[in-house]
Amino acid sequence: MTDRRFRARALALAAVATLGVVAPAAASPAQARPLALVQCQGTESDAYEPGVVFQPRNFEITTTGRFTSCLGGGDVTSGSYDERFTILAGCNDLLDGFQSARTLTWNTGEASVIEGTGSSTAVAGQVVTTFTGTVTSGPFTGRSAVQVIALPQPNLLMCLTTGFTGATGVTTLTIT
């Protein structure tokens, strides 16, 4: 009888081992998207049409952002965003706060939307913008996000004449 139990137990273990190798459990969303800190590095380029001058006026901003390196996001290793919008501002009031929804397209073909608020400060010849929000859809939904963008400060001479027409700088995105 003991030999029979031993064989039954051995067969059961063999079946479990075989099923575990042949039919592994499906990955849960948490396994597919690690909960680790996600850190992306890249650049942002902004074009202003017409150029920004001291006197506030409406102008269109075309923004192109590229995250060339993302760490901690599993299959997400890079991403991008493109936006076009119009604002009323001049060289002296580019630092006003704002609300926005930014759509990021990842290298996987998926898209995440970050809804939040932003503010800018002038520091050492740069305009540093911090955008803080929550991922409301797509990969990383429900997690907090902070994007920091550093662009050159508008040139005084350009603000007095033809207008400041664009800038390119570095950006980082952190998702926690």
N, C-alpha and C positions, 0 to 999 in steps of 0.2 A: 504494500500500500504506500509506503514511503517513497519507493521508486516511482510509482505512478504520479504522486503529487509533485515530485521533483521534475518529471517530464512535462507535466501540465504547466508548472510554473515557468520552466525553460521555454516552452512553446509560447506562452503568453508574453514573456519578455522579448522573444525573437519577433513576435508580431508587432509589439509596440515599437521596437527598434526599427523594423522594416517600414512601418507606416510613418515613423518620424523622418526617415530618410526619403521615402518616396513621396510623401504628402506633407511637407512642412506647413506649419501654421501660417496663415496669411499675415503679412505685415500690417500692423495697426498704423493709423495716421501718425501717432507719436513716434513710431519707429521710422516712418518715411521722412518726417521733419523733426530732426533732433531739437530738443528744448534748450540746447546750448545757445550761448550768445552768438549772434550772427553779426559779422563785421564786414562791411564793404568799403572799398576805396575806389575813387575814380575822379572824373572831372565834370564840370558843368560849364557850358557856354551859353551866354545870353546875348541876344541881339535886340536892339531898341530901334523902333521905326516910328516916327522920325526920331532923331537923336534927342537925348534928355538934356534940357537947358535949365537955367535957374528958374525961369517963369514956369509954374506948373501948367501942364497941358496933357491931353490924352496922348498916349503912345502905346504901341503894341510891343509886347515882349514875346520873343520866341526863345524857348529854353530847351536845350538838349543836354541830357545828363547820361553819362556812361559809367557804370560800375564795372571796372575791368577785373576786379578780384574780390570775391566774397568767400569768407571762411566761416565754418560752423553751420552752414545751411544745408548740409547733405548734398543733394544733387544740384542745388542752386549755387552756382559758382560765379555768375556775373549777371548784370541786368542793365536796363536802360529806362529812360522816360523822356517824353517829348511833350511840350505844352506850348500853347499859344493863348495869350489873354491880353486885355487892354486895361491900363490903369491911368489915373490922373495923378501926376506927380511931377516934381522938378528935382534938380540936383540937391536942394536943401531938405527935401522931405522923402527921400528914398528909404528912410529907416523906419517908417510907420509899420505897425503890426498888421498882420493879415490872418485870414482863415483860408484853408485850402484842402482839396482832396487830390492827392498825387497818385497816379497809376504807374506802377513799376512793372515792366515786362521782364521776366527772368529768362535765362538761357534755356530753361526747360519748356518754354512756350506758355507757361502759366503767368497769371498777372495778380498782383496784390494791390489793394487800394489802402493808402494811409490817409486818414482824416485827422487834421490837427490845426494848430496855430503856429505862427512864426513871428519872429522879431529880428531886427538887424541892429548891429552896432558898428561904429567906425573904430577900428583898432589898427594903429601903426600902418596907415596907408591902405587898409583893406576894409571892405564891407563884409562883416561876418554875420551870416544869417543862420539862425537856429530854428529848425522846424521840428516840433514835437507833437506826436499824436499816437494813434492806435491803428493797427492793421485791422480793417473792417471786412475785408474779403480776400480770398485767395490764400496762398501759402502764408503761414505765420499768423493767421486770423486770431485776434484777441490779444496779441502781444504788443508791447510798447515799442515805439520807434522814435529815434532822434537822428535827424540829418543836419549836418553842419556844412555850410558852403562858405568858402572864403574867396571873394572876388576883389580885384583892384578897385580902389576908391575912384570915383569919377574925377577926371582931370579938370582942374579949375579953368584952364584956358579953353578947353572944349565946351564946358558948361556956359562960358561967356560968348562963344561963337557958334559953330555949326552944331554942337551937341555931342554928347557922349553916346556912341552908337553900339558899344558892345564890350563884353568882358569874358574872360575864361579863367577859371580857377579850380582849386581842388575841392573835393567833397568827400565826406564820410557818412556812412549810414550804419547805425547800430540798432539791432532789434533784440530786445530782451524778453 
